[in-house]
Amino acid sequence: MTTVVNNPAPVAAEKEGNSFLIGIIILVGFVAVLLYFGIPAIKQMGPVKVNVPAPQVVIPDKINVNVNQDK
């Protein structure tokens, strides 16, 4: 009895390279559009206002700084 081995035809490497190149071009185009429209939109928003209340610190009128302590 003989064994027949059918190997699949080799796939050309050009198809993978073309897909990678098209993906890079689309990615660069997306970043360019994002920067073109995004930067002016960010500039028009203005600064972010954060309302942080000032801490309330109570300072006594007299402070005892006697370093000579009685034993």
N, C-alpha and C positions, 0 to 999 in steps of 0.2 A: 504494500500500500504506500502511496506517495503522499507527502504533505505539501500542500500548496500554501505559500505565505503571500498574502496580498498586502504590500506596504502602501500606505496612502501616498499620493503624489506630494512632493515637497511644495510648501507654500512659499511664495516669493516674499522676501523681506521688505520689498518696496511698499507694500500695503501698510505695514506697521509704521514705517517711516512717514508716510503721507498722513496717516491719522495723527501721529504725534505732532507734525508740523501744523496741521489744521487746528489742533487743540491749542497749541501755543499761540497761533494767530488770533483765535477767538478769545483766549485769556488776555492777551495784550490789548485787544479792542475793548473788552469789558472794563479793564482797569483804566484805559484812557477815557472812556465815557463816564466812569465813576468819578474820576478826578475832574473832568471838565464840568460836570454838573454838581458834584459834591462840594468842592472847595468854595464856590460862591454861595451855596446854600448854608454852609457852616459859618461863613463870614457874616451873613445877614442875620443869623440867630442872635448874635451879641453874646456878652458874657453871661455866665450862669450865676444867678443870685442865690447865695447860700446865707440863710439867716441863722447865725449861731449866737445865742444870748451870751452876754458877758458874765463871767462868774462873779458871784457875790462873796466877797472876802471881808470878814469882820476882823478888824485890828483893834486890840485893846489899847486904852489910853496909857496905862502903866504896865511895864514889864519888869518883873523882879529878876535881876541878873546877878544876884548875890552868889559869888563863887565860893565864899567861905561858909561852909555849912557846919553847924554845931553838931557834935556827936554825942 
